[in-house]
Amino acid sequence: MVLHVNLKLMLMSQTWSYTKSNIEILCDDISSISIYHNSISYKHE
């Protein structure tokens, strides 16, 4: 029983760290895209 709970916790933490890194990558992408977009719209004015 304890082993099962440990496995579940391990899986959850692995999934969380994977999700977390993906979220950070996504945030980087979004910020760079918005900066790029801002510079483009700035040049147009």
C-alpha positions in Angstrom: 0.0 0.0 0.0 2.7 2.4 0.9 4.6 1.5 -2.2 1.6 2.3 -4.3 1.3 5.8 -2.7 5.0 6.4 -3.3 4.7 5.5 -6.9 1.8 7.8 -7.3 3.6 10.7 -5.7 6.6 10.1 -7.9 4.5 10.1 -11.0 2.7 13.2 -9.9 6.0 15.1 -9.2 7.5 14.0 -12.5 4.4 15.1 -14.3 4.4 18.4 -12.4 8.1 19.1 -13.2 7.4 18.3 -16.9 4.4 20.5 -16.9 6.2 23.2 -15.1 9.1 23.3 -17.6 6.6 23.3 -20.5 4.8 26.2 -18.9 8.1 28.1 -18.5 8.9 27.5 -22.2 5.5 28.6 -23.2 5.8 31.8 -21.2 9.2 32.5 -22.8 7.6 32.0 -26.2 4.7 34.2 -25.5 6.9 37.0 -24.1 9.2 36.9 -27.1 6.3 36.8 -29.5 4.7 39.8 -27.8 8.0 41.7 -27.8 8.4 40.9 -31.5 4.9 41.9 -32.2 5.3 45.2 -30.3 8.5 46.0 -32.2 6.7 45.4 -35.5 3.7 47.5 -34.6 6.1 50.2 -33.4 7.9 50.3 -36.7 4.6 50.7 -38.6 3.7 53.9 -36.8 
